[in-house]
Amino acid sequence: MSKEPFTFRNKYHVFPGDILDYYVINAEVPKPDDQVDIDEALDEWKRDVRNADDSYQPWGAQPNTEGNWRILLNHRAWCLFWSIRHPSAAVRELQKLLLQEFNESIERVTAKARAALQRRLREPPS
């Protein structure tokens, strides 16, 4: 039984209410073993990178905590995908390095969030 081809249907709006979809990224990125059109994946990847970058430009609002986290996870997922599936060996190697950096960033953010939660749980209610 073969898997269904991956489709880029599930989107995340970095800024809710963005009716023009300027700041939309894929909520799901294909896994390295998913059946996916590579040209479409390249287009979606470029769009995610551009839209995430635009989310941090000085002319607009900054993403909230959830938006930042989703962007981080989106970029990490793309690095994982392209570290295996990109047609260029040089790009695959670069994506492997970036994947390691994203994993380290996620570990740091997770540790800080846990520490903040632990502090909050120890504080008496105000």
N, CA, C and O atoms as a Tinker XYZ file with bonds, in Angstrom:
   504  protein
     1  N      0.848000   -1.184000    0.000000    73     2
     2  CA     0.000000    0.000000    0.000000    64     1     3
     3  C      0.890000    1.242000    0.000000    63     2     4     5
     4  O      1.702000    1.412000    0.909000    81     3
     5  N      0.753000    2.100000   -0.987000    73     3     6
     6  CA     1.596000    3.289000   -1.078000    64     5     7
     7  C      0.961000    4.465000   -0.338000    63     6     8     9
     8  O     -0.257000    4.560000   -0.189000    81     7
     9  N      1.832000    5.343000    0.111000    73     7    10
    10  CA     1.365000    6.546000    0.787000    64     9    11
    11  C      0.788000    7.522000   -0.228000    63    10    12    13
    12  O      1.198000    7.553000   -1.389000    81    11
    13  N     -0.156000    8.305000    0.225000    73    11    14
    14  CA    -0.697000    9.365000   -0.622000    64    13    15
    15  C      0.371000   10.443000   -0.800000    63    14    16    17
    16  O      1.174000   10.668000    0.105000    81    15
    17  N      0.390000   11.108000   -1.951000    73    15    18
    18  CA     1.355000   12.195000   -2.130000    64    17    19
    19  C      1.110000   13.318000   -1.121000    63    18    20    21
    20  O     -0.034000   13.614000   -0.775000    81    19
    21  N      2.180000   13.928000   -0.661000    73    19    22
    22  CA     2.079000   15.042000    0.283000    64    21    23
    23  C      1.514000   16.250000   -0.448000    63    22    24    25
    24  O      1.892000   16.536000   -1.584000    81    23
    25  N      0.604000   16.956000    0.214000    73    23    26
    26  CA     0.067000   18.197000   -0.343000    64    25    27
    27  C      0.295000   19.326000    0.650000    63    26    28    29
    28  O      0.288000   19.121000    1.864000    81    27
    29  N      0.493000   20.495000    0.120000    73    27    30
    30  CA     0.739000   21.683000    0.936000    64    29    31
    31  C     -0.579000   22.399000    1.199000    63    30    32    33
    32  O     -0.819000   23.489000    0.679000    81    31
    33  N     -1.427000   21.778000    2.008000    73    31    34
    34  CA    -2.755000   22.328000    2.292000    64    33    35
    35  C     -2.818000   23.077000    3.608000    63    34    36    37
    36  O     -3.503000   24.094000    3.722000    81    35
    37  N     -2.103000   22.574000    4.599000    73    35    38
    38  CA    -2.234000   23.073000    5.957000    64    37    39
    39  C     -1.309000   24.274000    6.161000    63    38    40    41
    40  O     -0.086000   24.130000    6.170000    81    39
    41  N     -1.892000   25.441000    6.322000    73    39    42
    42  CA    -1.119000   26.682000    6.451000    64    41    43
    43  C     -1.259000   27.254000    7.858000    63    42    44    45
    44  O     -2.243000   27.001000    8.554000    81    43
    45  N     -0.265000   28.021000    8.255000    73    43    46
    46  CA    -0.302000   28.725000    9.539000    64    45    47
    47  C     -0.147000   30.210000    9.260000    63    46    48    49
    48  O      0.796000   30.625000    8.585000    81    47
    49  N     -1.071000   31.009000    9.779000    73    47    50
    50  CA    -1.011000   32.461000    9.625000    64    49    51
    51  C     -0.225000   33.032000   10.799000    63    50    52    53
    52  O     -0.690000   33.009000   11.938000    81    51
    53  N      0.968000   33.542000   10.512000    73    51    54
    54  CA     1.819000   34.114000   11.559000    64    53    55
    55  C      1.079000   35.246000   12.261000    63    54    56    57
    56  O      1.167000   35.390000   13.481000    81    55
    57  N      0.357000   36.040000   11.496000    73    55    58
    58  CA    -0.476000   37.099000   12.053000    64    57    59
    59  C     -1.927000   36.779000   11.714000    63    58    60    61
    60  O     -2.343000   36.961000   10.570000    81    59
    61  N     -2.708000   36.303000   12.692000    73    59    62
    62  CA    -4.112000   35.961000   12.417000    64    61    63
    63  C     -4.845000   37.154000   11.794000    63    62    64    65
    64  O     -4.623000   38.306000   12.169000    81    63
    65  N     -5.704000   36.853000   10.854000    73    63    66
    66  CA    -6.456000   37.903000   10.185000    64    65    67
    67  C     -5.753000   38.458000    8.964000    63    66    68    69
    68  O     -6.242000   39.410000    8.356000    81    67
    69  N     -4.623000   37.891000    8.592000    73    67    70
    70  CA    -3.874000   38.327000    7.414000    64    69    71
    71  C     -4.599000   37.817000    6.172000    63    70    72    73
    72  O     -4.293000   36.738000    5.665000    81    71
    73  N     -5.559000   38.599000    5.687000    73    71    74
    74  CA    -6.406000   38.142000    4.590000    64    73    75
    75  C     -5.662000   38.047000    3.256000    63    74    76    77
    76  O     -6.128000   37.367000    2.342000    81    75
    77  N     -4.519000   38.715000    3.131000    73    75    78
    78  CA    -3.760000   38.654000    1.883000    64    77    79
    79  C     -2.701000   37.550000    1.887000    63    78    80    81
    80  O     -1.992000   37.363000    0.898000    81    79
    81  N     -2.596000   36.826000    2.991000    73    79    82
    82  CA    -1.652000   35.708000    3.111000    64    81    83
    83  C     -0.191000   36.117000    2.899000    63    82    84    85
    84  O      0.600000   35.341000    2.362000    81    83
    85  N      0.162000   37.318000    3.313000    73    83    86
    86  CA     1.556000   37.741000    3.202000    64    85    87
    87  C      2.454000   37.023000    4.201000    63    86    88    89
    88  O      3.636000   36.809000    3.934000    81    87
    89  N      1.906000   36.658000    5.329000    73    87    90
    90  CA     2.706000   36.086000    6.413000    64    89    91
    91  C      2.211000   34.681000    6.745000    63    90    92    93
    92  O      1.921000   34.371000    7.900000    81    91
    93  N      2.118000   33.843000    5.727000    73    91    94
    94  CA     1.626000   32.486000    5.888000    64    93    95
    95  C      2.781000   31.525000    5.605000    63    94    96    97
    96  O      3.530000   31.687000    4.642000    81    95
    97  N      2.899000   30.523000    6.472000    73    95    98
    98  CA     3.886000   29.466000    6.254000    64    97    99
    99  C      3.162000   28.124000    6.296000    63    98   100   101
   100  O      2.023000   28.036000    6.754000    81    99
   101  N      3.812000   27.116000    5.830000    73    99   102
   102  CA     3.230000   25.780000    5.886000    64   101   103
   103  C      3.246000   25.281000    7.321000    63   102   104   105
   104  O      4.289000   25.280000    7.975000    81   103
   105  N      2.098000   24.863000    7.803000    73   103   106
   106  CA     2.011000   24.285000    9.147000    64   105   107
   107  C      2.608000   22.885000    9.150000    63   106   108   109
   108  O      3.039000   22.388000   10.190000    81   107
   109  N      2.633000   22.255000    7.986000    73   107   110
   110  CA     3.238000   20.935000    7.825000    64   109   111
   111  C      4.202000   20.986000    6.651000    63   110   112   113
   112  O      3.919000   21.573000    5.607000    81   111
   113  N      5.337000   20.358000    6.855000    73   111   114
   114  CA     6.366000   20.253000    5.827000    64   113   115
   115  C      6.540000   18.758000    5.559000    63   114   116   117
   116  O      6.431000   17.950000    6.481000    81   115
   117  N      6.808000   18.386000    4.312000    73   115   118
   118  CA     6.948000   16.951000    4.045000    64   117   119
   119  C      8.117000   16.323000    4.801000    63   118   120   121
   120  O      9.152000   16.953000    5.020000    81   119
   121  N      7.925000   15.079000    5.189000    73   119   122
   122  CA     9.002000   14.286000    5.775000    64   121   123
   123  C      9.923000   13.852000    4.634000    63   122   124   125
   124  O      9.487000   13.792000    3.485000    81   123
   125  N     11.176000   13.552000    4.930000    73   123   126
   126  CA    12.099000   13.172000    3.854000    64   125   127
   127  C     11.636000   11.989000    3.005000    63   126   128   129
   128  O     11.999000   11.897000    1.832000    81   127
   129  N     10.841000   11.085000    3.577000    73   127   130
   130  CA    10.400000    9.928000    2.806000    64   129   131
   131  C      9.011000   10.101000    2.184000    63   130   132   133
   132  O      8.482000    9.163000    1.589000    81   131
   133  N      8.419000   11.289000    2.317000    73   131   134
   134  CA     7.103000   11.533000    1.717000    64   133   135
   135  C      7.210000   11.601000    0.194000    63   134   136   137
   136  O      8.231000   12.003000   -0.363000    81   135
   137  N      6.136000   11.199000   -0.448000    73   135   138
   138  CA     6.023000   11.341000   -1.893000    64   137   139
   139  C      5.600000   12.783000   -2.155000    63   138   140   141
   140  O      4.504000   13.192000   -1.772000    81   139
   141  N      6.472000   13.551000   -2.808000    73   139   142
   142  CA     6.200000   14.971000   -3.012000    64   141   143
   143  C      6.840000   15.427000   -4.318000    63   142   144   145
   144  O      7.892000   14.927000   -4.717000    81   143
   145  N      6.198000   16.372000   -4.971000    73   143   146
   146  CA     6.750000   16.991000   -6.174000    64   145   147
   147  C      7.878000   17.930000   -5.724000    63   146   148   149
   148  O      7.621000   18.909000   -5.024000    81   147
   149  N      9.108000   17.640000   -6.115000    73   147   150
   150  CA    10.270000   18.413000   -5.659000    64   149   151
   151  C     10.185000   19.866000   -6.111000    63   150   152   153
   152  O     10.549000   20.762000   -5.349000    81   151
   153  N      9.722000   20.119000   -7.313000    73   151   154
   154  CA     9.600000   21.509000   -7.779000    64   153   155
   155  C      8.596000   22.281000   -6.929000    63   154   156   157
   156  O      8.832000   23.435000   -6.574000    81   155
   157  N      7.478000   21.641000   -6.605000    73   155   158
   158  CA     6.489000   22.293000   -5.740000    64   157   159
   159  C      7.071000   22.516000   -4.347000    63   158   160   161
   160  O      6.852000   23.565000   -3.742000    81   159
   161  N      7.809000   21.536000   -3.840000    73   159   162
   162  CA     8.434000   21.676000   -2.522000    64   161   163
   163  C      9.421000   22.846000   -2.520000    63   162   164   165
   164  O      9.473000   23.612000   -1.558000    81   163
   165  N     10.192000   22.982000   -3.581000    73   163   166
   166  CA    11.129000   24.111000   -3.667000    64   165   167
   167  C     10.392000   25.446000   -3.634000    63   166   168   169
   168  O     10.808000   26.378000   -2.946000    81   167
   169  N      9.293000   25.530000   -4.382000    73   167   170
   170  CA     8.492000   26.762000   -4.383000    64   169   171
   171  C      7.927000   27.060000   -2.999000    63   170   172   173
   172  O      7.963000   28.204000   -2.546000    81   171
   173  N      7.405000   26.037000   -2.327000    73   171   174
   174  CA     6.820000   26.225000   -0.992000    64   173   175
   175  C      7.897000   26.613000    0.018000    63   174   176   177
   176  O      7.665000   27.470000    0.871000    81   175
   177  N      9.056000   25.998000   -0.071000    73   175   178
   178  CA    10.178000   26.317000    0.812000    64   177   179
   179  C     10.581000   27.784000    0.658000    63   178   180   181
   180  O     10.733000   28.502000    1.646000    81   179
   181  N     10.753000   28.219000   -0.587000    73   179   182
   182  CA    11.129000   29.613000   -0.851000    64   181   183
   183  C     10.074000   30.575000   -0.307000    63   182   184   185
   184  O     10.403000   31.620000    0.254000    81   183
   185  N      8.802000   30.208000   -0.480000    73   183   186
   186  CA     7.713000   31.055000    0.013000    64   185   187
   187  C      7.735000   31.126000    1.542000    63   186   188   189
   188  O      7.559000   32.199000    2.120000    81   187
   189  N      7.952000   29.983000    2.191000    73   187   190
   190  CA     8.016000   29.969000    3.654000    64   189   191
   191  C      9.166000   30.834000    4.163000    63   190   192   193
   192  O      9.000000   31.605000    5.108000    81   191
   193  N     10.329000   30.703000    3.533000    73   191   194
   194  CA    11.488000   31.493000    3.966000    64   193   195
   195  C     11.211000   32.982000    3.770000    63   194   196   197
   196  O     11.485000   33.786000    4.661000    81   195
   197  N     10.673000   33.352000    2.615000    73   195   198
   198  CA    10.381000   34.762000    2.329000    64   197   199
   199  C      9.322000   35.309000    3.287000    63   198   200   201
   200  O      9.490000   36.394000    3.843000    81   199
   201  N      8.233000   34.559000    3.480000    73   199   202
   202  CA     7.154000   35.044000    4.346000    64   201   203
   203  C      7.589000   35.119000    5.803000    63   202   204   205
   204  O      7.200000   36.043000    6.517000    81   203
   205  N      8.389000   34.161000    6.251000    73   203   206
   206  CA     8.898000   34.224000    7.627000    64   205   207
   207  C      9.826000   35.424000    7.775000    63   206   208   209
   208  O      9.745000   36.149000    8.767000    81   207
   209  N     10.703000   35.641000    6.804000    73   207   210
   210  CA    11.610000   36.788000    6.848000    64   209   211
   211  C     10.822000   38.097000    6.870000    63   210   212   213
   212  O     11.148000   39.012000    7.626000    81   211
   213  N      9.789000   38.181000    6.042000    73   211   214
   214  CA     8.959000   39.390000    6.011000    64   213   215
   215  C      8.273000   39.634000    7.350000    63   214   216   217
   216  O      7.980000   40.780000    7.693000    81   215
   217  N      8.015000   38.575000    8.108000    73   215   218
   218  CA     7.355000   38.721000    9.410000    64   217   219
   219  C      8.201000   39.505000   10.400000    63   218   220   221
   220  O      7.677000   40.034000   11.380000    81   219
   221  N      9.507000   39.585000   10.155000    73   219   222
   222  CA    10.425000   40.261000   11.077000    64   221   223
   223  C     10.895000   41.624000   10.570000    63   222   224   225
   224  O     11.779000   42.236000   11.168000    81   223
   225  N     10.313000   42.096000    9.481000    73   223   226
   226  CA    10.726000   43.386000    8.946000    64   225   227
   227  C     10.210000   44.519000    9.828000    63   226   228   229
   228  O      9.176000   44.381000   10.483000    81   227
   229  N     10.931000   45.642000    9.843000    73   227   230
   230  CA    10.580000   46.736000   10.769000    64   229   231
   231  C      9.266000   47.435000   10.481000    63   230   232   233
   232  O      8.784000   48.193000   11.323000    81   231
   233  N      8.670000   47.205000    9.317000    73   231   234
   234  CA     7.428000   47.915000    8.996000    64   233   235
   235  C      6.184000   47.281000    9.593000    63   234   236   237
   236  O      5.092000   47.837000    9.465000    81   235
   237  N      6.318000   46.152000   10.228000    73   235   238
   238  CA     5.125000   45.495000   10.755000    64   237   239
   239  C      5.277000   45.068000   12.197000    63   238   240   241
   240  O      6.272000   45.369000   12.856000    81   239
   241  N      4.275000   44.364000   12.669000    73   239   242
   242  CA     4.301000   43.825000   14.024000    64   241   243
   243  C      5.263000   42.642000   14.067000    63   242   244   245
   244  O      5.567000   42.043000   13.035000    81   243
   245  N      5.730000   42.317000   15.240000    73   243   246
   246  CA     6.596000   41.152000   15.419000    64   245   247
   247  C      5.734000   39.940000   15.758000    63   246   248   249
   248  O      4.719000   40.076000   16.441000    81   247
   249  N      6.124000   38.760000   15.289000    73   247   250
   250  CA     5.345000   37.558000   15.623000    64   249   251
   251  C      5.304000   37.337000   17.133000    63   250   252   253
   252  O      6.257000   37.655000   17.844000    81   251
   253  N      4.195000   36.793000   17.610000    73   251   254
   254  CA     4.091000   36.468000   19.025000    64   253   255
   255  C      4.887000   35.188000   19.300000    63   254   256   257
   256  O      5.529000   34.644000   18.401000    81   255
   257  N      4.838000   34.716000   20.543000    73   255   258
   258  CA     5.618000   33.541000   20.920000    64   257   259
   259  C      5.252000   32.335000   20.072000    63   258   260   261
   260  O      6.135000   31.624000   19.594000    81   259
   261  N      3.965000   32.096000   19.879000    73   259   262
   262  CA     3.555000   30.946000   19.057000    64   261   263
   263  C      4.045000   31.102000   17.620000    63   262   264   265
   264  O      4.528000   30.143000   17.018000    81   263
   265  N      3.921000   32.305000   17.073000    73   263   266
   266  CA     4.384000   32.540000   15.706000    64   265   267
   267  C      5.877000   32.285000   15.563000    63   266   268   269
   268  O      6.316000   31.652000   14.603000    81   267
   269  N      6.657000   32.780000   16.523000    73   267   270
   270  CA     8.104000   32.531000   16.496000    64   269   271
   271  C      8.418000   31.043000   16.569000    63   270   272   273
   272  O      9.276000   30.544000   15.841000    81   271
   273  N      7.708000   30.332000   17.462000    73   271   274
   274  CA     7.934000   28.896000   17.623000    64   273   275
   275  C      7.588000   28.151000   16.333000    63   274   276   277
   276  O      8.333000   27.271000   15.901000    81   275
   277  N      6.454000   28.506000   15.722000    73   275   278
   278  CA     6.031000   27.829000   14.488000    64   277   279
   279  C      7.026000   28.084000   13.348000    63   278   280   281
   280  O      7.313000   27.189000   12.554000    81   279
   281  N      7.544000   29.305000   13.277000    73   279   282
   282  CA     8.542000   29.622000   12.252000    64   281   283
   283  C      9.801000   28.788000   12.486000    63   282   284   285
   284  O     10.367000   28.244000   11.539000    81   283
   285  N     10.235000   28.687000   13.727000    73   283   286
   286  CA    11.411000   27.889000   14.059000    64   285   287
   287  C     11.202000   26.425000   13.675000    63   286   288   289
   288  O     12.077000   25.809000   13.067000    81   287
   289  N     10.042000   25.868000   14.029000    73   287   290
   290  CA     9.762000   24.464000   13.693000    64   289   291
   291  C      9.643000   24.258000   12.180000    63   290   292   293
   292  O     10.083000   23.235000   11.655000    81   291
   293  N      9.051000   25.225000   11.485000    73   291   294
   294  CA     8.920000   25.158000   10.027000    64   293   295
   295  C     10.306000   25.107000    9.379000    63   294   296   297
   296  O     10.566000   24.271000    8.513000    81   295
   297  N     11.186000   26.004000    9.806000    73   295   298
   298  CA    12.525000   26.048000    9.214000    64   297   299
   299  C     13.305000   24.775000    9.531000    63   298   300   301
   300  O     14.038000   24.263000    8.684000    81   299
   301  N     13.146000   24.263000   10.759000    73   299   302
   302  CA    13.824000   23.031000   11.132000    64   301   303
   303  C     13.340000   21.869000   10.254000    63   302   304   305
   304  O     14.142000   21.057000    9.792000    81   303
   305  N     12.028000   21.797000   10.031000    73   303   306
   306  CA    11.468000   20.724000    9.208000    64   305   307
   307  C     11.972000   20.809000    7.769000    63   306   308   309
   308  O     12.263000   19.783000    7.154000    81   307
   309  N     12.077000   22.020000    7.229000    73   307   310
   310  CA    12.606000   22.170000    5.878000    64   309   311
   311  C     14.073000   21.739000    5.833000    63   310   312   313
   312  O     14.498000   21.094000    4.874000    81   311
   313  N     14.845000   22.087000    6.857000    73   311   314
   314  CA    16.252000   21.668000    6.882000    64   313   315
   315  C     16.359000   20.141000    6.880000    63   314   316   317
   316  O     17.189000   19.572000    6.171000    81   315
   317  N     15.527000   19.496000    7.665000    73   315   318
   318  CA    15.535000   18.038000    7.698000    64   317   319
   319  C     15.198000   17.482000    6.312000    63   318   320   321
   320  O     15.886000   16.597000    5.804000    81   319
   321  N     14.142000   18.006000    5.717000    73   319   322
   322  CA    13.726000   17.535000    4.396000    64   321   323
   323  C     14.841000   17.719000    3.366000    63   322   324   325
   324  O     15.202000   16.776000    2.662000    81   323
   325  N     15.388000   18.946000    3.279000    73   323   326
   326  CA    16.377000   19.227000    2.252000    64   325   327
   327  C     17.740000   18.620000    2.550000    63   326   328   329
   328  O     18.550000   18.454000    1.638000    81   327
   329  N     18.008000   18.287000    3.807000    73   327   330
   330  CA    19.287000   17.638000    4.119000    64   329   331
   331  C     19.348000   16.237000    3.499000    63   330   332   333
   332  O     20.422000   15.647000    3.388000    81   331
   333  N     18.207000   15.724000    3.105000    73   331   334
   334  CA    18.143000   14.397000    2.493000    64   333   335
   335  C     17.685000   14.461000    1.038000    63   334   336   337
   336  O     18.172000   13.703000    0.199000    81   335
   337  N     16.753000   15.361000    0.737000    73   335   338
   338  CA    16.092000   15.333000   -0.574000    64   337   339
   339  C     16.562000   16.375000   -1.585000    63   338   340   341
   340  O     16.199000   16.283000   -2.758000    81   339
   341  N     17.351000   17.355000   -1.174000    73   339   342
   342  CA    17.732000   18.383000   -2.153000    64   341   343
   343  C     18.587000   17.766000   -3.254000    63   342   344   345
   344  O     19.445000   16.929000   -2.974000    81   343
   345  N     18.363000   18.168000   -4.497000    73   343   346
   346  CA    19.126000   17.603000   -5.615000    64   345   347
   347  C     20.632000   17.917000   -5.564000    63   346   348   349
   348  O     21.431000   17.185000   -6.149000    81   347
   349  N     21.017000   18.975000   -4.884000    73   347   350
   350  CA    22.424000   19.381000   -4.823000    64   349   351
   351  C     23.084000   18.859000   -3.539000    63   350   352   353
   352  O     22.580000   19.081000   -2.438000    81   351
   353  N     24.206000   18.170000   -3.696000    73   351   354
   354  CA    24.940000   17.652000   -2.528000    64   353   355
   355  C     25.418000   18.794000   -1.629000    63   354   356   357
   356  O     25.412000   18.662000   -0.406000    81   355
   357  N     25.828000   19.899000   -2.222000    73   355   358
   358  CA    26.301000   21.039000   -1.423000    64   357   359
   359  C     25.171000   21.607000   -0.570000    63   358   360   361
   360  O     25.384000   21.946000    0.594000    81   359
   361  N     23.987000   21.713000   -1.133000    73   359   362
   362  CA    22.839000   22.225000   -0.379000    64   361   363
   363  C     22.452000   21.229000    0.713000    63   362   364   365
   364  O     22.106000   21.635000    1.822000    81   363
   365  N     22.507000   19.936000    0.415000    73   363   366
   366  CA    22.201000   18.930000    1.442000    64   365   367
   367  C     23.149000   19.079000    2.632000    63   366   368   369
   368  O     22.716000   18.994000    3.781000    81   367
   369  N     24.426000   19.297000    2.367000    73   367   370
   370  CA    25.399000   19.455000    3.459000    64   369   371
   371  C     25.125000   20.732000    4.255000    63   370   372   373
   372  O     25.199000   20.725000    5.484000    81   371
   373  N     24.811000   21.818000    3.564000    73   371   374
   374  CA    24.477000   23.067000    4.258000    64   373   375
   375  C     23.243000   22.877000    5.122000    63   374   376   377
   376  O     23.203000   23.347000    6.260000    81   375
   377  N     22.238000   22.194000    4.595000    73   375   378
   378  CA    21.006000   21.970000    5.354000    64   377   379
   379  C     21.263000   21.108000    6.586000    63   378   380   381
   380  O     20.612000   21.298000    7.613000    81   379
   381  N     22.189000   20.173000    6.502000    73   379   382
   382  CA    22.557000   19.366000    7.674000    64   381   383
   383  C     23.147000   20.247000    8.767000    63   382   384   385
   384  O     22.838000   20.066000    9.945000    81   383
   385  N     23.996000   21.201000    8.383000    73   383   386
   386  CA    24.571000   22.128000    9.369000    64   385   387
   387  C     23.490000   23.021000    9.973000    63   386   388   389
   388  O     23.459000   23.240000   11.184000    81   387
   389  N     22.618000   23.528000    9.129000    73   387   390
   390  CA    21.528000   24.377000    9.623000    64   389   391
   391  C     20.578000   23.590000   10.517000    63   390   392   393
   392  O     20.075000   24.122000   11.507000    81   391
   393  N     20.329000   22.330000   10.179000    73   391   394
   394  CA    19.480000   21.473000   11.004000    64   393   395
   395  C     20.056000   21.345000   12.408000    63   394   396   397
   396  O     19.325000   21.412000   13.396000    81   395
   397  N     21.352000   21.164000   12.490000    73   395   398
   398  CA    22.005000   21.080000   13.803000    64   397   399
   399  C     21.819000   22.387000   14.581000    63   398   400   401
   400  O     21.550000   22.361000   15.782000    81   399
   401  N     21.960000   23.515000   13.906000    73   399   402
   402  CA    21.763000   24.815000   14.566000    64   401   403
   403  C     20.323000   24.978000   15.037000    63   402   404   405
   404  O     20.085000   25.444000   16.151000    81   403
   405  N     19.368000   24.601000   14.204000    73   403   406
   406  CA    17.962000   24.701000   14.608000    64   405   407
   407  C     17.665000   23.785000   15.786000    63   406   408   409
   408  O     16.951000   24.178000   16.709000    81   407
   409  N     18.199000   22.573000   15.767000    73   407   410
   410  CA    17.996000   21.656000   16.896000    64   409   411
   411  C     18.560000   22.249000   18.185000    63   410   412   413
   412  O     17.935000   22.147000   19.241000    81   411
   413  N     19.731000   22.866000   18.106000    73   411   414
   414  CA    20.318000   23.496000   19.285000    64   413   415
   415  C     19.463000   24.675000   19.756000    63   414   416   417
   416  O     19.282000   24.864000   20.958000    81   415
   417  N     18.943000   25.459000   18.827000    73   415   418
   418  CA    18.067000   26.580000   19.186000    64   417   419
   419  C     16.806000   26.082000   19.876000    63   418   420   421
   420  O     16.370000   26.655000   20.875000    81   419
   421  N     16.225000   25.022000   19.346000    73   419   422
   422  CA    15.014000   24.461000   19.943000    64   421   423
   423  C     15.308000   23.958000   21.352000    63   422   424   425
   424  O     14.495000   24.148000   22.257000    81   423
   425  N     16.454000   23.322000   21.548000    73   423   426
   426  CA    16.833000   22.853000   22.880000    64   425   427
   427  C     16.983000   24.033000   23.848000    63   426   428   429
   428  O     16.529000   23.953000   24.989000    81   427
   429  N     17.617000   25.127000   23.403000    73   427   430
   430  CA    17.778000   26.307000   24.272000    64   429   431
   431  C     16.436000   26.927000   24.627000    63   430   432   433
   432  O     16.190000   27.251000   25.789000    81   431
   433  N     15.575000   27.095000   23.645000    73   431   434
   434  CA    14.259000   27.694000   23.903000    64   433   435
   435  C     13.452000   26.798000   24.837000    63   434   436   437
   436  O     12.794000   27.290000   25.754000    81   435
   437  N     13.499000   25.507000   24.613000    73   435   438
   438  CA    12.769000   24.559000   25.456000    64   437   439
   439  C     13.263000   24.625000   26.898000    63   438   440   441
   440  O     12.459000   24.625000   27.830000    81   439
   441  N     14.581000   24.682000   27.084000    73   439   442
   442  CA    15.145000   24.760000   28.439000    64   441   443
   443  C     14.726000   26.052000   29.123000    63   442   444   445
   444  O     14.389000   26.040000   30.307000    81   443
   445  N     14.740000   27.167000   28.396000    73   443   446
   446  CA    14.319000   28.447000   28.983000    64   445   447
   447  C     12.838000   28.423000   29.342000    63   446   448   449
   448  O     12.443000   28.927000   30.393000    81   447
   449  N     12.025000   27.846000   28.478000    73   447   450
   450  CA    10.588000   27.769000   28.753000    64   449   451
   451  C     10.319000   26.905000   29.979000    63   450   452   453
   452  O      9.483000   27.254000   30.812000    81   451
   453  N     11.018000   25.785000   30.095000    73   451   454
   454  CA    10.838000   24.916000   31.266000    64   453   455
   455  C     11.266000   25.633000   32.541000    63   454   456   457
   456  O     10.584000   25.546000   33.562000    81   455
   457  N     12.390000   26.341000   32.485000    73   455   458
   458  CA    12.868000   27.066000   33.665000    64   457   459
   459  C     11.868000   28.148000   34.068000    63   458   460   461
   460  O     11.589000   28.330000   35.253000    81   459
   461  N     11.331000   28.865000   33.081000    73   459   462
   462  CA    10.345000   29.906000   33.385000    64   461   463
   463  C      9.087000   29.293000   33.982000    63   462   464   465
   464  O      8.513000   29.854000   34.915000    81   463
   465  N      8.654000   28.166000   33.465000    73   463   466
   466  CA     7.469000   27.498000   34.002000    64   465   467
   467  C      7.716000   27.028000   35.431000    63   466   468   469
   468  O      6.846000   27.169000   36.291000    81   467
   469  N      8.887000   26.476000   35.684000    73   467   470
   470  CA     9.218000   26.026000   37.043000    64   469   471
   471  C      9.224000   27.194000   38.019000    63   470   472   473
   472  O      8.708000   27.072000   39.130000    81   471
   473  N      9.804000   28.331000   37.615000    73   471   474
   474  CA     9.785000   29.522000   38.472000    64   473   475
   475  C      8.364000   29.961000   38.754000    63   474   476   477
   476  O      8.019000   30.291000   39.888000    81   475
   477  N      7.549000   29.965000   37.727000    73   475   478
   478  CA     6.161000   30.408000   37.870000    64   477   479
   479  C      5.386000   29.474000   38.793000    63   478   480   481
   480  O      4.563000   29.932000   39.585000    81   479
   481  N      5.640000   28.174000   38.700000    73   479   482
   482  CA     4.948000   27.225000   39.560000    64   481   483
   483  C      5.356000   27.365000   41.030000    63   482   484   485
   484  O      4.573000   27.055000   41.929000    81   483
   485  N      6.578000   27.829000   41.268000    73   483   486
   486  CA     7.057000   28.009000   42.642000    64   485   487
   487  C      6.594000   29.337000   43.264000    63   486   488   489
   488  O      6.551000   29.472000   44.487000    81   487
   489  N      6.248000   30.316000   42.410000    73   487   490
   490  CA     5.831000   31.627000   42.926000    64   489   491
   491  C      4.426000   31.544000   43.514000    63   490   492   493
   492  O      3.549000   30.883000   42.959000    81   491
   493  N      4.224000   32.213000   44.627000    73   491   494
   494  CA     2.862000   32.252000   45.193000    64   493   495
   495  C      1.949000   33.098000   44.290000    63   494   496   497
   496  O      2.407000   34.055000   43.665000    81   495
   497  N      0.676000   32.746000   44.225000    73   495   498
   498  CA    -0.235000   33.528000   43.399000    64   497   499
   499  C     -0.338000   34.963000   43.910000    63   498   500   501
   500  O     -0.265000   35.208000   45.114000    81   499
   501  N     -0.506000   35.890000   43.005000    73   499   502
   502  CA    -0.602000   37.306000   43.415000    64   501   503
   503  C     -2.026000   37.750000   43.596000    63   502   504
   504  O     -2.274000   38.907000   43.937000    81   503
